[in-house]
Amino acid sequence: MQEQEGQTSSAQVTDRDRAAGAHPDASEDARQDAQPSSRRGSVRADLGSPERAGILAFYRRRLRIDDLPGPSRGFWAGAMALLGLALVLRLWGLGGIGELIFDETYYVKDGYTLTQTGVEMDWPEEPDPAFEAGDVDSYEPTGSYVVHPPLGKWLIGAGMLLLGADSPWGWRISTALAGAAAVLLVTLIGRRLLRSHTVGLIAGLLMAVEGQAIVHARTGLLDNFVMVFALAAFGALLRDRDAFRERLALAATRVHLAAASPSALGTSGGLRPWRIMAGALLGMACAVKWSGIYFLAVFGIMTVLWDWWARRAVGQRSWLLSGFVRDALPAFFAMVGTALLTYLASWSGWFASTIGYNRHLAESKGVATGHGAVDALHSLWLYHVQAYEFHRGLDSEHPYQATPLGWLLQLRPTNFYYRSYDYGEHGCEVARCGAHILDVGNPLIWWLGTVALGVALLFGILYRDGRAWAIWAGIAGGYLPWLLYLDRTVFTFYTIAFTPWVVLALAYALGLIMGGPSASRDQRFAGGLFVGALLTLIVLVSAFFWPVWTGQVLDVHQWQYRMWLPSWT
């Protein structure tokens, strides 16, 4: 297996590299980059002499910059194969269940009325049978009270515009395509973060066959979109980090060669379009569900800390002040400002309507100013206060509620759908059968992933491994905030939002097992065999659980074999 930068043991780092501030896991290629590679030639054409290249190499080591693995047809072929696998697993039989399952009863119908009126509309009592039968226009002429922003429902509605609101394919196609895109994103992010073709492909494979990812991609719910937008934002911030560090290394080299005093506030970060893109994507995550704000907060802190560390690493004396002025303040406006504008734009249908729920709440409460735009924003704010009170007070009992303390181990998964059949019904060939959609992850991925998160935390603390802390940023944004709400009614299916970072943690740990470029041939061979065998087992477990992820009709005894824990039933 071909490994690239970022996998060598900390024991193999030379004293010279430690003195220069090299990453404990930096590769031989990064330590010997006095001769710039062709991938850097156009960027550093003015630094092409050996002396200048050597100084640049010094600063790149200080900044722990490792080149991405070079272009590889094998990698891209593998990435496209994984995308194809993801599409098959998410589209195969997507419309096989012609009923609205679990919370599709809310979001599919809301998505449809958004495409028709611009806002979510009320429905008569027990509307699902009529809607499932194709009577999709039986909604009432009044706006509906909803507690989630509209973007995710707009995306579900877009699928129905494409394939029809009377088709189960239309209800679910948007989430299916988003779920497949997440597999490609994880593959590319794994390659960039872990600096390895092989580990990136491992991460993509794990995401492609993961149960939570499959179930959510085959169901018209909102959480899958939160995950995709947060993941894409994480990838954009990785691109921004790498570009900024290269810019900083070049600037430090030029100052060094000129023997001049640097600017009091250090190097400007420039426009940084990837950071602006991340802000827009995180605004989209918030516009699907408010839980996206946790990712916005954590990723915003993460990107500023990356900048502060980089300025300190190149020896800027005023790194804290320059990082605040040059990086933190612009990052706030680029990310929070862009996210806020994106979020408000997602409510454009509500602003344009006259029938949206609470559209004129400011007037009804007697606090209107007479200025339309101001009153609309005030009404939206008051509406959000109402929705927040609903979420905060959500503590009613539910048979599938699950404490966040057990989410990582998938102790109490959510039942999305279950039907029982007798002999002769729906292809049942035994006395009793069942069709089940259980939103449970692949147990091996989650159980080993939990261990891998511990490994990443250990390496982050002991070896100051930035890759490990980046993975934990995703966990901090998607999981840790829920530990503050142990008394609320919450569900294991929320874990889809941070599933990619569990997968990345497991891929990171498997990369350590395989060893880096400086590992012995025997170690790499043995590690590769072990990892290959484990991945084969994980894929087989996913194949075993496929029937209860997709609602296949099963002999009740076969179903029981897949209920590994009593709490799963």
Secondary structure, 3 states (H helix, E strand, C coil): CCCCCCCCCHHHCCHHHHHHCCCCCCCHHHHCCCCCCHHHHCCCHHHCCHHHHHHHHHHHHHCCCCCCCCCCHHHHHHHHHHHHHHHHHHHCCCCCCCCCCCCHHHHHHHHHHHHHHCCCECCCCCCHHHHHCCCCCCCCCCECCCCCCCHHHHHHHHHHHHHCCCCHHHHHHHHHHHHHHHHHHHHHHHHHHHCCHHHHHHHHHHHHHCHHHHHHHCCCCCHHHHHHHHHHHHHHHHHHHHHHHHHHHHHHHHHHHHCCCCCCCCCCCCCCHHHHHHHHHHHHHHCCCCCHHHHHHHHHHHHHHHHHHHHHHCCCCCHHHHHHHHHHHHHHHHHHHHHHHHHHHHCHHHHHCCCCCCCCHHHHCCCCCCCHHHHHHHHHHHHHHHHHHHHHCCCCCCCCCCCHHHCCCCCCCEEEEEEEEECCCCCCCCCEEEEEEEECCCHHHHHHHHHHHHHHHHHHHHCCCHHHHHHHHHHHHHCHHHHHHCCCCCCHHHHHHHHHHHHHHHHHHHHHHHCCCCCCHHHHHHHHHHHHHHHHHHHHHHHHHHHHHHCCEEEHHHHHHCCCCHHHC
